[in-house]
């Protein structure tokens, strides 16, 4: 499908999105060529994935695993310690398309890769996961009851998210783009997304978080956002 542009009157911000957002990064070649053309001379911000830690590791694996040396219980004999390098290799394919996309934006005033919000704690996830079709489909494919599955610990999901953030930041640096992570103001003392910035679903942030991002983006490259 062709991309769509949504703008607000007198706003300096335009949003370009794909109508089909269920299969990963939006759009194909036509989409990104459209974005590149529309972004000439402008500050372009690309929200790239950001939910891989939830999509792949929302439920505790069997056997359980931990990330060697960085997550709780890393020496627990009941868990399998996985090196960070292996986790990075698992996630890297979800970033490779950036190597083709970013060069298309060479006429943009600036390019910023934007990381997704920090994970939500188990206490929040349990209140809404039964209404999430993506995860209910996973449960159905496993032919088990949702209540029989254990949600992966906050500390492990947070570390997986940190690895994703590091990978995105590295891609930004290597491709000559800026990088913006989740604002510290949006996270609690444990690093999780604060209640006031959570949408009502399992993974997304709300409009208040969006306004916070716009404020943070305004500090990059002299962008004016109001």
Secondary structure, DSSP 4 states (H G I P E B T S, - for coil): ---EEEE-TT-S-EEEE-S--SSSSS--HHHHHHHHHHTBTSEEEEE----HHHHHHSB--SS-EEETTTSTTTT-TTSEEE-HHHHHHHHHTTTTTHHHHGGGGTTBSEEEEEPPPPPPPHHHHHHHGGG-HHHHHHHHHHTS-GGGSPBPPHHHHHHHHHHHHHHHHHHHHHTT-EEE---GGGB-TTSSBPGGGB-SSSS-B-HHHHHHHHHHHTTSTT----
